[in-house]
Amino acid sequence: MILSALSWNECHCWKVALEDALACDDEVLDEVFQFIDPPLSNVIRVPQMFIAQLHHQLAWLLYLAYDYGIPAFFWSHHQFADAVRQRYLLRCESASSPWT
C-alpha cells in the first residue's frame, strides 16, 4: 500500500497526500495503532512520526523536496517508480471495475 501511494503520481507524492492515503487503509492504521490508542477516537490520522520513520527507512530510495512550496517525496530513480507501478498499480487498473 505504501509503495503504491508513493507511486500514484507520475513523478512525486505530496507528503500530505501520503498521510491521507495511509489514513484510509485499515490495515495500515491497525499496524500503526497496535500498541497505542489514537489521540482522538473520532479522527484517526497517521502520526507524523510514522511518516518520518518511513522516510528514514526508505531514504536510499526517496528524497524529500518541495513542489510549489509543498513537501513531496520523489523517487531517487525513475526505475523504482516504474517497477512499483507495474507490480501494484497496473494490476489494479486491469481488474474489472464494478462501476463499468
Summary of the structure (lengths in Angstrom):
residues: 100
radius of gyration: 14.7
end to end distance: 24.1
largest distance: 41.0
contacts: 225
relative contact order: 0.18
helix: 49%
strand: 15%
